[in-house]
Amino acid sequence: MLRGGKDNNVSDIFDPTGQNSYTLIAAANINGFVPAACRMVQRSKDSDDLDPTHGTVDADAFFNDLLPVLGNYENCEPNSVVLMDNAPTHLDPEVRIVIEAAGAKLIYTPACSPDLIFIEYDFRMYKSYLRRHFREARENPMQVHLDALGYVAFEDQCRIFNHIGCFQNVPSFEKSKLLPTVAAIVTSFVAAFLTNKRQKLR
């Protein structure tokens, strides 16, 4: 199962029986998902499942994945500001202590404001990629999972950040993507016009 709720279409890609759902522990920044901080945790199948690697996401699992990629805020290092929602795991008092001890800053979003959590948009793109590549996923689910993480790129994040509207100095790629398209249309039109004119002159 992915953070944000069960998605039967995505679960079926990895296990048609629906028995092996998983939680995706993930972190993202302006460049997209941070692979080193992303991990799938398989849910326990039932009360008799004693596999220690199965289970829900607790604070320890959260720290083990996030802390190694954090930077120091005072030194202006990447990944030095952590933005979190008010999920129970995030509200563990130890979370702020450990994050700030690593030199990073922690900011919680206001309650009931999922539109401010940019990683939710990233999860949406991740799931969309899985659906589009479900055939490949049945053959090599882990590779498709990694490809789906890499599908979220810098330009996508810039558009998401600008859409949310509370981030400053974020580049905009809308015009840079539009201009080549407009130029191609104009060039094609001019070429067609000149070709038609030459044919008339003949």
PyMOL commands that set and color helices and strands:
alter all, ss='L'
color gray80, all
select helices_A, chain A and resi 8-14+35-37+59-69+93-101+114-116+118-132+134-139+141-151+154-164+174-201
alter helices_A, ss='H'
color red, helices_A
select strands_A, chain A and resi 22-25+28-29+32-33+39-42+81-84+105-108
alter strands_A, ss='S'
color yellow, strands_A
deselect
rebuild
show_as cartoon
